[in-house]
Amino acid sequence: MVTERELELLKKSILFINSFKDNVHNINSGQEFISVHNRNIEAIKQIALDRNSKYLENKLAEYPKITAA
């Protein structure tokens, strides 16, 4: 179960990733970007499981994988 604190962290983290194009200096490397992104995806997967959300599951399945390559 995702805690309220984890949910707040996810919200901030999504905003952080979303602002990357305007604030590239906030992230030190591509690897850090991928790490934050993957942590967000895992948190959303957990929320989908907790809520039994087929909508979130379907959206996550459509989402492209981001890798260093």
Secondary structure, 3 states (H helix, E strand, C coil): CCCHHHHHHHHHHHHHHHCCCCCHHHCCCHHHHHHHHHHHHHHHHHHHHHHCCHHHHHHHHHCCCCCCC
